[in-house]
């Protein structure tokens, strides 16, 4: 596994964990439709892309002609 994959896994995990902790402590209600479900989707996508190397945004950006990074970056 690469550093980039670990960054995606950890970032996705922290996003989903923070939503779960806020939900179970009563600070937010994830049982209702809200914009926080978009945050949950982003966290889950980051997490899975760290394992599968598939990220829809990568595909979209490549099709738009955005060059891949050659240097070190965070996620």
mmCIF file as gemmi writes it, N, C-alpha and C atoms, coordinates in Angstrom:
data_model
loop_
_atom_site.group_PDB
_atom_site.id
_atom_site.type_symbol
_atom_site.label_atom_id
_atom_site.label_alt_id
_atom_site.label_comp_id
_atom_site.label_asym_id
_atom_site.label_entity_id
_atom_site.label_seq_id
_atom_site.pdbx_PDB_ins_code
_atom_site.Cartn_x
_atom_site.Cartn_y
_atom_site.Cartn_z
_atom_site.occupancy
_atom_site.B_iso_or_equiv
_atom_site.pdbx_formal_charge
_atom_site.auth_seq_id
_atom_site.auth_asym_id
_atom_site.pdbx_PDB_model_num
ATOM 1 N N . UNK Axp A 1 ? 0.839 -1.185 0 1 0 ? 1 A 1
ATOM 2 C CA . UNK Axp A 1 ? 0 0 0 1 0 ? 1 A 1
ATOM 3 C C . UNK Axp A 1 ? 0.879 1.242 0 1 0 ? 1 A 1
ATOM 4 N N . UNK Axp A 2 ? 0.384 2.255 -0.66 1 0 ? 2 A 1
ATOM 5 C CA . UNK Axp A 2 ? 1.139 3.503 -0.745 1 0 ? 2 A 1
ATOM 6 C C . UNK Axp A 2 ? 0.684 4.488 0.335 1 0 ? 2 A 1
ATOM 7 N N . UNK Axp A 3 ? 1.476 5.543 0.494 1 0 ? 3 A 1
ATOM 8 C CA . UNK Axp A 3 ? 1.118 6.588 1.456 1 0 ? 3 A 1
ATOM 9 C C . UNK Axp A 3 ? -0.215 7.219 1.063 1 0 ? 3 A 1
ATOM 10 N N . UNK Axp A 4 ? -0.413 7.44 -0.237 1 0 ? 4 A 1
ATOM 11 C CA . UNK Axp A 4 ? -1.658 8.037 -0.716 1 0 ? 4 A 1
ATOM 12 C C . UNK Axp A 4 ? -2.865 7.178 -0.334 1 0 ? 4 A 1
ATOM 13 N N . UNK Axp A 5 ? -2.728 5.868 -0.437 1 0 ? 5 A 1
ATOM 14 C CA . UNK Axp A 5 ? -3.835 4.979 -0.063 1 0 ? 5 A 1
ATOM 15 C C . UNK Axp A 5 ? -4.103 5.061 1.436 1 0 ? 5 A 1
ATOM 16 N N . UNK Axp A 6 ? -3.051 5.081 2.25 1 0 ? 6 A 1
ATOM 17 C CA . UNK Axp A 6 ? -3.244 5.197 3.701 1 0 ? 6 A 1
ATOM 18 C C . UNK Axp A 6 ? -3.895 6.523 4.068 1 0 ? 6 A 1
ATOM 19 N N . UNK Axp A 7 ? -3.504 7.601 3.384 1 0 ? 7 A 1
ATOM 20 C CA . UNK Axp A 7 ? -4.11 8.908 3.653 1 0 ? 7 A 1
ATOM 21 C C . UNK Axp A 7 ? -5.601 8.856 3.369 1 0 ? 7 A 1
ATOM 22 N N . UNK Axp A 8 ? -5.99 8.251 2.245 1 0 ? 8 A 1
ATOM 23 C CA . UNK Axp A 8 ? -7.415 8.142 1.911 1 0 ? 8 A 1
ATOM 24 C C . UNK Axp A 8 ? -8.17 7.301 2.928 1 0 ? 8 A 1
ATOM 25 N N . UNK Axp A 9 ? -7.578 6.193 3.34 1 0 ? 9 A 1
ATOM 26 C CA . UNK Axp A 9 ? -8.233 5.313 4.316 1 0 ? 9 A 1
ATOM 27 C C . UNK Axp A 9 ? -8.433 6.034 5.641 1 0 ? 9 A 1
ATOM 28 N N . UNK Axp A 10 ? -7.377 6.675 6.143 1 0 ? 10 A 1
ATOM 29 C CA . UNK Axp A 10 ? -7.458 7.364 7.436 1 0 ? 10 A 1
ATOM 30 C C . UNK Axp A 10 ? -8.421 8.548 7.361 1 0 ? 10 A 1
ATOM 31 N N . UNK Axp A 11 ? -8.348 9.338 6.279 1 0 ? 11 A 1
ATOM 32 C CA . UNK Axp A 11 ? -9.252 10.484 6.144 1 0 ? 11 A 1
ATOM 33 C C . UNK Axp A 11 ? -10.707 10.029 6.077 1 0 ? 11 A 1
ATOM 34 N N . UNK Axp A 12 ? -10.97 9.006 5.289 1 0 ? 12 A 1
ATOM 35 C CA . UNK Axp A 12 ? -12.334 8.489 5.194 1 0 ? 12 A 1
ATOM 36 C C . UNK Axp A 12 ? -12.835 7.954 6.518 1 0 ? 12 A 1
ATOM 37 N N . UNK Axp A 13 ? -11.952 7.234 7.233 1 0 ? 13 A 1
ATOM 38 C CA . UNK Axp A 13 ? -12.331 6.694 8.533 1 0 ? 13 A 1
ATOM 39 C C . UNK Axp A 13 ? -12.664 7.81 9.517 1 0 ? 13 A 1
ATOM 40 N N . UNK Axp A 14 ? -11.833 8.855 9.559 1 0 ? 14 A 1
ATOM 41 C CA . UNK Axp A 14 ? -12.084 9.96 10.494 1 0 ? 14 A 1
ATOM 42 C C . UNK Axp A 14 ? -13.379 10.694 10.172 1 0 ? 14 A 1
ATOM 43 N N . UNK Axp A 15 ? -13.683 10.878 8.907 1 0 ? 15 A 1
ATOM 44 C CA . UNK Axp A 15 ? -14.941 11.537 8.532 1 0 ? 15 A 1
ATOM 45 C C . UNK Axp A 15 ? -16.125 10.7 9.002 1 0 ? 15 A 1
ATOM 46 N N . UNK Axp A 16 ? -16.097 9.399 8.696 1 0 ? 16 A 1
ATOM 47 C CA . UNK Axp A 16 ? -17.226 8.542 9.094 1 0 ? 16 A 1
ATOM 48 C C . UNK Axp A 16 ? -17.298 8.389 10.615 1 0 ? 16 A 1
ATOM 49 N N . UNK Axp A 17 ? -16.147 8.302 11.276 1 0 ? 17 A 1
ATOM 50 C CA . UNK Axp A 17 ? -16.142 8.176 12.738 1 0 ? 17 A 1
ATOM 51 C C . UNK Axp A 17 ? -16.695 9.433 13.401 1 0 ? 17 A 1
ATOM 52 N N . UNK Axp A 18 ? -16.335 10.608 12.884 1 0 ? 18 A 1
ATOM 53 C CA . UNK Axp A 18 ? -16.847 11.84 13.499 1 0 ? 18 A 1
ATOM 54 C C . UNK Axp A 18 ? -18.354 11.962 13.322 1 0 ? 18 A 1
ATOM 55 N N . UNK Axp A 19 ? -18.877 11.551 12.169 1 0 ? 19 A 1
ATOM 56 C CA . UNK Axp A 19 ? -20.329 11.561 11.975 1 0 ? 19 A 1
ATOM 57 C C . UNK Axp A 19 ? -21.015 10.566 12.908 1 0 ? 19 A 1
ATOM 58 N N . UNK Axp A 20 ? -20.434 9.378 13.033 1 0 ? 20 A 1
ATOM 59 C CA . UNK Axp A 20 ? -21.021 8.362 13.918 1 0 ? 20 A 1
ATOM 60 C C . UNK Axp A 20 ? -20.994 8.825 15.376 1 0 ? 20 A 1
ATOM 61 N N . UNK Axp A 21 ? -19.877 9.388 15.819 1 0 ? 21 A 1
ATOM 62 C CA . UNK Axp A 21 ? -19.789 9.868 17.201 1 0 ? 21 A 1
ATOM 63 C C . UNK Axp A 21 ? -20.789 10.987 17.467 1 0 ? 21 A 1
ATOM 64 N N . UNK Axp A 22 ? -20.926 11.91 16.519 1 0 ? 22 A 1
ATOM 65 C CA . UNK Axp A 22 ? -21.899 12.992 16.695 1 0 ? 22 A 1
ATOM 66 C C . UNK Axp A 22 ? -23.32 12.444 16.712 1 0 ? 22 A 1
ATOM 67 N N . UNK Axp A 23 ? -23.598 11.453 15.876 1 0 ? 23 A 1
ATOM 68 C CA . UNK Axp A 23 ? -24.939 10.868 15.845 1 0 ? 23 A 1
ATOM 69 C C . UNK Axp A 23 ? -25.258 10.15 17.158 1 0 ? 23 A 1
ATOM 70 N N . UNK Axp A 24 ? -24.337 9.295 17.598 1 0 ? 24 A 1
ATOM 71 C CA . UNK Axp A 24 ? -24.615 8.498 18.794 1 0 ? 24 A 1
ATOM 72 C C . UNK Axp A 24 ? -24.531 9.289 20.09 1 0 ? 24 A 1
ATOM 73 N N . UNK Axp A 25 ? -23.915 10.474 20.058 1 0 ? 25 A 1
ATOM 74 C CA . UNK Axp A 25 ? -23.915 11.32 21.25 1 0 ? 25 A 1
ATOM 75 C C . UNK Axp A 25 ? -25.115 12.265 21.252 1 0 ? 25 A 1
ATOM 76 N N . UNK Axp A 26 ? -25.942 12.191 20.207 1 0 ? 26 A 1
ATOM 77 C CA . UNK Axp A 26 ? -27.157 13.003 20.158 1 0 ? 26 A 1
ATOM 78 C C . UNK Axp A 26 ? -26.961 14.396 19.597 1 0 ? 26 A 1
ATOM 79 N N . UNK Axp A 27 ? -25.791 14.694 19.027 1 0 ? 27 A 1
ATOM 80 C CA . UNK Axp A 27 ? -25.536 16.028 18.496 1 0 ? 27 A 1
ATOM 81 C C . UNK Axp A 27 ? -26.095 16.22 17.089 1 0 ? 27 A 1
ATOM 82 N N . UNK Axp A 28 ? -26.364 15.116 16.382 1 0 ? 28 A 1
ATOM 83 C CA . UNK Axp A 28 ? -27 15.227 15.079 1 0 ? 28 A 1
ATOM 84 C C . UNK Axp A 28 ? -27.831 13.982 14.826 1 0 ? 28 A 1
ATOM 85 N N . UNK Axp A 29 ? -28.804 14.11 13.944 1 0 ? 29 A 1
ATOM 86 C CA . UNK Axp A 29 ? -29.728 13.014 13.657 1 0 ? 29 A 1
ATOM 87 C C . UNK Axp A 29 ? -29.524 12.532 12.23 1 0 ? 29 A 1
ATOM 88 N N . UNK Axp A 30 ? -28.759 11.433 12.068 1 0 ? 30 A 1
ATOM 89 C CA . UNK Axp A 30 ? -28.487 10.892 10.742 1 0 ? 30 A 1
ATOM 90 C C . UNK Axp A 30 ? -29.648 10.06 10.202 1 0 ? 30 A 1
ATOM 91 N N . UNK Axp A 31 ? -30.712 9.907 11.004 1 0 ? 31 A 1
ATOM 92 C CA . UNK Axp A 31 ? -31.868 9.157 10.515 1 0 ? 31 A 1
ATOM 93 C C . UNK Axp A 31 ? -32.739 10.027 9.606 1 0 ? 31 A 1
ATOM 94 N N . UNK Axp A 32 ? -32.478 11.335 9.597 1 0 ? 32 A 1
ATOM 95 C CA . UNK Axp A 32 ? -33.221 12.247 8.721 1 0 ? 32 A 1
ATOM 96 C C . UNK Axp A 32 ? -32.351 12.633 7.538 1 0 ? 32 A 1
ATOM 97 N N . UNK Axp A 33 ? -32.98 12.872 6.405 1 0 ? 33 A 1
ATOM 98 C CA . UNK Axp A 33 ? -32.261 13.288 5.213 1 0 ? 33 A 1
ATOM 99 C C . UNK Axp A 33 ? -31.665 14.674 5.439 1 0 ? 33 A 1
ATOM 100 N N . UNK Axp A 34 ? -30.364 14.794 5.225 1 0 ? 34 A 1
ATOM 101 C CA . UNK Axp A 34 ? -29.702 16.086 5.39 1 0 ? 34 A 1
ATOM 102 C C . UNK Axp A 34 ? -28.433 16.1 4.551 1 0 ? 34 A 1
ATOM 103 N N . UNK Axp A 35 ? -27.776 17.253 4.505 1 0 ? 35 A 1
ATOM 104 C CA . UNK Axp A 35 ? -26.531 17.381 3.757 1 0 ? 35 A 1
ATOM 105 C C . UNK Axp A 35 ? -25.405 16.581 4.395 1 0 ? 35 A 1
ATOM 106 N N . UNK Axp A 36 ? -25.579 16.143 5.627 1 0 ? 36 A 1
ATOM 107 C CA . UNK Axp A 36 ? -24.536 15.338 6.267 1 0 ? 36 A 1
ATOM 108 C C . UNK Axp A 36 ? -24.392 13.977 5.611 1 0 ? 36 A 1
ATOM 109 N N . UNK Axp A 37 ? -25.425 13.528 4.9 1 0 ? 37 A 1
ATOM 110 C CA . UNK Axp A 37 ? -25.299 12.272 4.154 1 0 ? 37 A 1
ATOM 111 C C . UNK Axp A 37 ? -24.302 12.423 3.015 1 0 ? 37 A 1
ATOM 112 N N . UNK Axp A 38 ? -24.175 13.636 2.466 1 0 ? 38 A 1
ATOM 113 C CA . UNK Axp A 38 ? -23.16 13.897 1.445 1 0 ? 38 A 1
ATOM 114 C C . UNK Axp A 38 ? -21.762 13.738 2.066 1 0 ? 38 A 1
ATOM 115 N N . UNK Axp A 39 ? -21.596 14.246 3.272 1 0 ? 39 A 1
ATOM 116 C CA . UNK Axp A 39 ? -20.324 14.081 3.986 1 0 ? 39 A 1
ATOM 117 C C . UNK Axp A 39 ? -20.037 12.614 4.233 1 0 ? 39 A 1
ATOM 118 N N . UNK Axp A 40 ? -21.057 11.855 4.603 1 0 ? 40 A 1
ATOM 119 C CA . UNK Axp A 40 ? -20.886 10.417 4.819 1 0 ? 40 A 1
ATOM 120 C C . UNK Axp A 40 ? -20.477 9.72 3.522 1 0 ? 40 A 1
ATOM 121 N N . UNK Axp A 41 ? -21.059 10.125 2.404 1 0 ? 41 A 1
ATOM 122 C CA . UNK Axp A 41 ? -20.691 9.545 1.115 1 0 ? 41 A 1
ATOM 123 C C . UNK Axp A 41 ? -19.23 9.832 0.78 1 0 ? 41 A 1
ATOM 124 N N . UNK Axp A 42 ? -18.797 11.054 1.005 1 0 ? 42 A 1
ATOM 125 C CA . UNK Axp A 42 ? -17.404 11.419 0.726 1 0 ? 42 A 1
ATOM 126 C C . UNK Axp A 42 ? -16.457 10.598 1.605 1 0 ? 42 A 1
ATOM 127 N N . UNK Axp A 43 ? -16.786 10.463 2.883 1 0 ? 43 A 1
ATOM 128 C CA . UNK Axp A 43 ? -15.951 9.663 3.783 1 0 ? 43 A 1
ATOM 129 C C . UNK Axp A 43 ? -15.888 8.21 3.367 1 0 ? 43 A 1
ATOM 130 N N . UNK Axp A 44 ? -17.034 7.639 3.003 1 0 ? 44 A 1
ATOM 131 C CA . UNK Axp A 44 ? -17.063 6.243 2.577 1 0 ? 44 A 1
ATOM 132 C C . UNK Axp A 44 ? -16.295 6.053 1.266 1 0 ? 44 A 1
ATOM 133 N N . UNK Axp A 45 ? -16.41 7.016 0.356 1 0 ? 45 A 1
ATOM 134 C CA . UNK Axp A 45 ? -15.687 6.932 -0.913 1 0 ? 45 A 1
ATOM 135 C C . UNK Axp A 45 ? -14.182 7.02 -0.689 1 0 ? 45 A 1
ATOM 136 N N . UNK Axp A 46 ? -13.746 7.926 0.182 1 0 ? 46 A 1
ATOM 137 C CA . UNK Axp A 46 ? -12.322 8.017 0.499 1 0 ? 46 A 1
ATOM 138 C C . UNK Axp A 46 ? -11.817 6.701 1.079 1 0 ? 46 A 1
ATOM 139 N N . UNK Axp A 47 ? -12.576 6.157 2.002 1 0 ? 47 A 1
ATOM 140 C CA . UNK Axp A 47 ? -12.187 4.912 2.676 1 0 ? 47 A 1
ATOM 141 C C . UNK Axp A 47 ? -12.062 3.767 1.673 1 0 ? 47 A 1
ATOM 142 N N . UNK Axp A 48 ? -13.083 3.574 0.834 1 0 ? 48 A 1
ATOM 143 C CA . UNK Axp A 48 ? -13.036 2.457 -0.113 1 0 ? 48 A 1
ATOM 144 C C . UNK Axp A 48 ? -11.977 2.675 -1.181 1 0 ? 48 A 1
ATOM 145 N N . UNK Axp A 49 ? -11.741 3.922 -1.601 1 0 ? 49 A 1
ATOM 146 C CA . UNK Axp A 49 ? -10.751 4.163 -2.653 1 0 ? 49 A 1
ATOM 147 C C . UNK Axp A 49 ? -9.336 3.873 -2.171 1 0 ? 49 A 1
ATOM 148 N N . UNK Axp A 50 ? -9.124 3.946 -0.86 1 0 ? 50 A 1
ATOM 149 C CA . UNK Axp A 50 ? -7.823 3.578 -0.324 1 0 ? 50 A 1
ATOM 150 C C . UNK Axp A 50 ? -7.532 2.102 -0.503 1 0 ? 50 A 1
ATOM 151 N N . UNK Axp A 51 ? -8.567 1.277 -0.496 1 0 ? 51 A 1
ATOM 152 C CA . UNK Axp A 51 ? -8.399 -0.166 -0.668 1 0 ? 51 A 1
ATOM 153 C C . UNK Axp A 51 ? -8.497 -0.59 -2.135 1 0 ? 51 A 1
ATOM 154 N N . UNK Axp A 52 ? -9.432 0.002 -2.871 1 0 ? 52 A 1
ATOM 155 C CA . UNK Axp A 52 ? -9.713 -0.467 -4.229 1 0 ? 52 A 1
ATOM 156 C C . UNK Axp A 52 ? -8.983 0.322 -5.317 1 0 ? 52 A 1
ATOM 157 N N . UNK Axp A 53 ? -8.439 1.477 -4.971 1 0 ? 53 A 1
ATOM 158 C CA . UNK Axp A 53 ? -7.784 2.387 -5.922 1 0 ? 53 A 1
ATOM 159 C C . UNK Axp A 53 ? -8.756 2.935 -6.955 1 0 ? 53 A 1
ATOM 160 N N . UNK Axp A 54 ? -10.054 2.852 -6.707 1 0 ? 54 A 1
ATOM 161 C CA . UNK Axp A 54 ? -11.061 3.419 -7.601 1 0 ? 54 A 1
ATOM 162 C C . UNK Axp A 54 ? -11.682 4.643 -6.933 1 0 ? 54 A 1
ATOM 163 N N . UNK Axp A 55 ? -11.582 5.774 -7.606 1 0 ? 55 A 1
ATOM 164 C CA . UNK Axp A 55 ? -12.182 7.008 -7.102 1 0 ? 55 A 1
ATOM 165 C C . UNK Axp A 55 ? -12.89 7.699 -8.264 1 0 ? 55 A 1
ATOM 166 N N . UNK Axp A 56 ? -14.191 7.887 -8.188 1 0 ? 56 A 1
ATOM 167 C CA . UNK Axp A 56 ? -14.915 8.522 -9.283 1 0 ? 56 A 1
ATOM 168 C C . UNK Axp A 56 ? -14.367 9.907 -9.647 1 0 ? 56 A 1
ATOM 169 N N . UNK Axp A 57 ? -13.945 10.693 -8.66 1 0 ? 57 A 1
ATOM 170 C CA . UNK Axp A 57 ? -13.418 12.016 -8.958 1 0 ? 57 A 1
ATOM 171 C C . UNK Axp A 57 ? -12.116 11.927 -9.754 1 0 ? 57 A 1
ATOM 172 N N . UNK Axp A 58 ? -11.26 10.95 -9.458 1 0 ? 58 A 1
ATOM 173 C CA . UNK Axp A 58 ? -10.052 10.737 -10.256 1 0 ? 58 A 1
ATOM 174 C C . UNK Axp A 58 ? -10.411 10.53 -11.717 1 0 ? 58 A 1
ATOM 175 N N . UNK Axp A 59 ? -11.385 9.68 -11.963 1 0 ? 59 A 1
ATOM 176 C CA . UNK Axp A 59 ? -11.808 9.376 -13.328 1 0 ? 59 A 1
ATOM 177 C C . UNK Axp A 59 ? -12.335 10.62 -14.031 1 0 ? 59 A 1
ATOM 178 N N . UNK Axp A 60 ? -13.17 11.384 -13.345 1 0 ? 60 A 1
ATOM 179 C CA . UNK Axp A 60 ? -13.749 12.596 -13.93 1 0 ? 60 A 1
ATOM 180 C C . UNK Axp A 60 ? -12.659 13.612 -14.257 1 0 ? 60 A 1
ATOM 181 N N . UNK Axp A 61 ? -11.739 13.84 -13.318 1 0 ? 61 A 1
ATOM 182 C CA . UNK Axp A 61 ? -10.693 14.824 -13.54 1 0 ? 61 A 1
ATOM 183 C C . UNK Axp A 61 ? -9.75 14.416 -14.672 1 0 ? 61 A 1
ATOM 184 N N . UNK Axp A 62 ? -9.444 13.13 -14.764 1 0 ? 62 A 1
ATOM 185 C CA . UNK Axp A 62 ? -8.586 12.655 -15.863 1 0 ? 62 A 1
ATOM 186 C C . UNK Axp A 62 ? -9.264 12.875 -17.209 1 0 ? 62 A 1
ATOM 187 N N . UNK Axp A 63 ? -10.574 12.634 -17.283 1 0 ? 63 A 1
ATOM 188 C CA . UNK Axp A 63 ? -11.315 12.85 -18.532 1 0 ? 63 A 1
ATOM 189 C C . UNK Axp A 63 ? -11.386 14.327 -18.893 1 0 ? 63 A 1
ATOM 190 N N . UNK Axp A 64 ? -11.308 15.191 -17.898 1 0 ? 64 A 1
ATOM 191 C CA . UNK Axp A 64 ? -11.309 16.637 -18.145 1 0 ? 64 A 1
ATOM 192 C C . UNK Axp A 64 ? -9.92 17.156 -18.52 1 0 ? 64 A 1
ATOM 193 N N . UNK Axp A 65 ? -8.918 16.268 -18.468 1 0 ? 65 A 1
ATOM 194 C CA . UNK Axp A 65 ? -7.567 16.652 -18.875 1 0 ? 65 A 1
ATOM 195 C C . UNK Axp A 65 ? -6.683 17.182 -17.776 1 0 ? 65 A 1
ATOM 196 N N . UNK Axp A 66 ? -7.087 17.028 -16.535 1 0 ? 66 A 1
ATOM 197 C CA . UNK Axp A 66 ? -6.258 17.487 -15.42 1 0 ? 66 A 1
ATOM 198 C C . UNK Axp A 66 ? -5.081 16.532 -15.278 1 0 ? 66 A 1
ATOM 199 N N . UNK Axp A 67 ? -3.835 17.054 -15.273 1 0 ? 67 A 1
ATOM 200 C CA . UNK Axp A 67 ? -2.678 16.176 -15.179 1 0 ? 67 A 1
ATOM 201 C C . UNK Axp A 67 ? -2.532 15.56 -13.785 1 0 ? 67 A 1
ATOM 202 N N . UNK Axp A 68 ? -1.941 14.376 -13.733 1 0 ? 68 A 1
ATOM 203 C CA . UNK Axp A 68 ? -1.696 13.725 -12.448 1 0 ? 68 A 1
ATOM 204 C C . UNK Axp A 68 ? -0.515 14.373 -11.758 1 0 ? 68 A 1
ATOM 205 N N . UNK Axp A 69 ? -0.533 14.394 -10.448 1 0 ? 69 A 1
ATOM 206 C CA . UNK Axp A 69 ? 0.534 14.995 -9.65 1 0 ? 69 A 1
ATOM 207 C C . UNK Axp A 69 ? 1.778 14.117 -9.689 1 0 ? 69 A 1
ATOM 208 N N . UNK Axp A 70 ? 2.93 14.772 -9.746 1 0 ? 70 A 1
ATOM 209 C CA . UNK Axp A 70 ? 4.189 14.036 -9.678 1 0 ? 70 A 1
ATOM 210 C C . UNK Axp A 70 ? 4.877 14.255 -8.351 1 0 ? 70 A 1
ATOM 211 N N . UNK Axp A 71 ? 4.41 15.217 -7.579 1 0 ? 71 A 1
ATOM 212 C CA . UNK Axp A 71 ? 5.006 15.526 -6.289 1 0 ? 71 A 1
ATOM 213 C C . UNK Axp A 71 ? 4.208 14.934 -5.149 1 0 ? 71 A 1
ATOM 214 N N . UNK Axp A 72 ? 4.632 15.233 -3.933 1 0 ? 72 A 1
ATOM 215 C CA . UNK Axp A 72 ? 3.923 14.771 -2.746 1 0 ? 72 A 1
ATOM 216 C C . UNK Axp A 72 ? 2.733 15.674 -2.477 1 0 ? 72 A 1
ATOM 217 N N . UNK Axp A 73 ? 1.606 15.066 -2.175 1 0 ? 73 A 1
ATOM 218 C CA . UNK Axp A 73 ? 0.416 15.83 -1.836 1 0 ? 73 A 1
ATOM 219 C C . UNK Axp A 73 ? -0.391 15.055 -0.815 1 0 ? 73 A 1
ATOM 220 N N . UNK Axp A 74 ? -1.312 15.736 -0.181 1 0 ? 74 A 1
ATOM 221 C CA . UNK Axp A 74 ? -2.177 15.09 0.804 1 0 ? 74 A 1
ATOM 222 C C . UNK Axp A 74 ? -3.505 14.79 0.143 1 0 ? 74 A 1
ATOM 223 N N . UNK Axp A 75 ? -3.818 13.509 -0.006 1 0 ? 75 A 1
ATOM 224 C CA . UNK Axp A 75 ? -5.05 13.002 -0.631 1 0 ? 75 A 1
ATOM 225 C C . UNK Axp A 75 ? -5.234 13.503 -2.013 1 0 ? 75 A 1
